[in-house]
Amino acid sequence: MSYSFEENARLFVEELPYRQGEYAGRNWGHPWHSLCSYHGKLKPAIAHFLVQAFTGEGDVVLDPLCGVGTIPLEACLQGRVGIGNDLSRMAYAVTKAKVEHPERESVDAAVENLGAYIEAHKREYCVTPLPYSDFGFNGKVPEYFHPDTYCEILAAREYFKNRELTPEEAMVLACFLHVLHGNRPYALSRNSHPLTPYKPTGEFVYKNVIGHIRNKLDLSYRKIEPDKLHTGKALCGDFHKIDSCFAGSVDAVITSPPFAGSMKFYIQNWLRLWCAGWEETDYKQADTDFLEAKQKKSMDVYYDFFALCSKMLKPHGKVILHLGHSRECNMADELEQRARERFHVVYRGAENVEHMEKHGIKDKGATFEHQYLFLEKR
Ligand SMILES: C[S@@+](CC[C@H](N)C(=O)[O-])C[C@H]1O[C@@H](n2cnc3c(N)ncnc32)[C@H](O)[C@@H]1O
């Protein structure tokens, strides 16, 4: 039996299928959902059920604010064409690796090239003071690494900076960014945290960059058959500028914008963004470009967002939004107001999240409800 969009939406919110059985487990999902740690990542099981319930085989699914590509990857895994766009180069690289899923053999060749570059250039970075000695948020960048590891990291960073990434290079960069910091031996850093690069502690131990990337690749490709995935597309840039070649071709926009009042992801992810090529000035520029900061001044930026969605969608195309409700902002109210000119509101629902684990991240408490807004293009 096939249900209407509205009935499907109501069932989804009543059942919250991602909270049932194995889907509720912390590690549920395809291993590539864990390709690279990222603040703000959506639970893969939510993406899984949104794609399954609201799109069909072969549909084009766009996430204009895709982070590390959770929704586009789920789309590709389920035989849809997943397109992901993000303004952050780090997020773009990880998404590209996931949705363009290069074969392991060709990725190994890309690792070889990077290794040769590091060997040829690492000594150029062994200078006093070490580069970026005055830059960092939780700690200064060189404090995180043994000096010899750090010189290899700087060479690898230079290799990727401004490079037009192939899918293979995107995969290598994604693995490199993942192993950059953490609290276990897989990480290149001293003891820190895999998500937030808290000020490091413990001994300075040399870690070989290429060896650590290879280990992460081995884990990521274990039991994976990349050719079984549908191929999608990754885009890097402001959502306003998504290429108009996609106009009128999208069946569904499924996305999770930054929650109003939440932390700025580009500060939480600062060390990986630095490694992906950001300079100090980029963090300041982000305050004018990224939604996390823009929406603090005015939610009117969502008029542009819905204009973009409408332009990209086919007639009667769907928009499904995963939002956060805090004491300061009822995001679904704010967005609904700004969507009405171009979209019918089909259904709206919420999930109380006050009981959820907080992982020690202080502003999670501010969001007490996750909201779902289901829209159809007029
Ligand atoms: C909540 S996160 C999305 C997380 C994603 N669903 C995932 O699973 O990784 C919101 C994303 O919006 C991106 N973003 C913020 N402003 C943007 C803009 N103006 N254009 C494109 N992306 C933007 C941020 O970089 C961030 O990755």
The ligand as an SDF file (V2000), in Angstrom:
LIG
                    3D

 27 29  0  0  0  0  0  0  0  0999 V2000
   24.1990   20.6760   10.8490 C   0  0  0  0  0  0  0  0  0  0  0  0
   25.5190   20.7150    9.7110 S   0  0  0  0  0  0  0  0  0  0  0  0
   25.0230   19.4580    8.5770 C   0  0  0  0  0  0  0  0  0  0  0  0
   25.5240   18.1370    9.0070 C   0  0  0  0  0  0  0  0  0  0  0  0
   25.2410   17.0270    8.0290 C   0  0  0  0  0  0  0  0  0  0  0  0
   23.8400   16.6710    7.9720 N   0  0  0  0  0  0  0  0  0  0  0  0
   26.0960   15.8140    8.3700 C   0  0  0  0  0  0  0  0  0  0  0  0
   25.5430   14.7640    8.6900 O   0  0  0  0  0  0  0  0  0  0  0  0
   27.3320   15.9440    8.3960 O   0  0  0  0  0  0  0  0  0  0  0  0
   25.2130   22.1740    8.7700 C   0  0  0  0  0  0  0  0  0  0  0  0
   26.2470   22.4210    7.6920 C   0  0  0  0  0  0  0  0  0  0  0  0
   25.9120   23.6270    7.0030 O   0  0  0  0  0  0  0  0  0  0  0  0
   27.1200   24.1300    6.4510 C   0  0  0  0  0  0  0  0  0  0  0  0
   26.9060   25.5190    6.0500 N   0  0  0  0  0  0  0  0  0  0  0  0
   26.7510   26.6090    6.8460 C   0  0  0  0  0  0  0  0  0  0  0  0
   26.5390   27.7060    6.1090 N   0  0  0  0  0  0  0  0  0  0  0  0
   26.5500   27.3190    4.8100 C   0  0  0  0  0  0  0  0  0  0  0  0
   26.3640   28.0180    3.5720 C   0  0  0  0  0  0  0  0  0  0  0  0
   26.1450   29.3350    3.5510 N   0  0  0  0  0  0  0  0  0  0  0  0
   26.4070   27.3010    2.4280 N   0  0  0  0  0  0  0  0  0  0  0  0
   26.6560   25.9460    2.4430 C   0  0  0  0  0  0  0  0  0  0  0  0
   26.8550   25.2570    3.5830 N   0  0  0  0  0  0  0  0  0  0  0  0
   26.7860   25.9220    4.7620 C   0  0  0  0  0  0  0  0  0  0  0  0
   28.1160   23.9480    7.5930 C   0  0  0  0  0  0  0  0  0  0  0  0
   29.4350   23.9430    7.1360 O   0  0  0  0  0  0  0  0  0  0  0  0
   27.6750   22.6050    8.1850 C   0  0  0  0  0  0  0  0  0  0  0  0
   28.4630   21.5500    7.6960 O   0  0  0  0  0  0  0  0  0  0  0  0
  1  2  1  0
  2  3  1  0
  2 10  1  0
  3  4  1  0
  4  5  1  0
  5  6  1  0
  5  7  1  0
  7  8  2  0
  7  9  1  0
 10 11  1  0
 11 12  1  0
 11 26  1  0
 12 13  1  0
 13 14  1  0
 13 24  1  0
 14 15  1  0
 14 23  1  0
 15 16  2  0
 16 17  1  0
 17 18  1  0
 17 23  2  0
 18 19  1  0
 18 20  2  0
 20 21  1  0
 21 22  2  0
 22 23  1  0
 24 25  1  0
 24 26  1  0
 26 27  1  0
M  CHG  2   2   1   9  -1
M  END
$$$$
